[in-house]
Amino acid sequence: MLIVGWVGWGRPHPTSLTPDEQYTHISLWCMLAAPLLIGSDMAKLDDFTLSLLTNDEALAVDQDELGKQATCVIKISEMGDRVADLRVYVKELADGGRAIGFINLGTEPVKLEFNDFTKLHLSGKQSVRDLWRQKNIATVNTAKDSLPLSIPGHGVLLYKFTTAK
């Protein structure tokens, strides 16, 4: 059950999840193709919670007609001399694109220049779209480019990669 917005029975209270944790929560739900069961008081939906639950691009990942679940293809536990806890999930989509979730399970922000596109099953020129912000952010040539990532602690970047012309 999704624990965003006002939760609980008898004495509802705001979720204890931070906004970044709520993005991560919904993103994982969508990537795993799970039914969206809302565990909050629908009468008390604030603008932020409503935006989480009605983002048509994130919901399209959850409801993609291929029905495949994402798989974790990369785990990063250290970055140079510091500990990290990063997971990268890939979900194949019916339109030929891939939804990619860069999930930071650690408490500290993670910045990196990502270039391991073969593990994401991507090649050639790719358009990258930020699904939460509903904005195209880059076009990358997977053979030579990198994609700068800045992932907040307990946060996520939910991107869609599609072949670029």
Buried (B, 14 or more C-beta within 10 A) or exposed (E): EBBBBBBEEEEEEBBEBEBBBBBBBBBBBBBBBEEEEBBBBEEEBEEEBEEBBEBEBBBBBBEBEEEBEBEEBBEBEEEEEEEBBBBBBBBBBEEEBBBBBBBBBBEEEBEBEBEEBEEBEBEEBBBBBBBBEEEEBBEBEBEEBEBEBEBBBBBBBBBBBBEEE
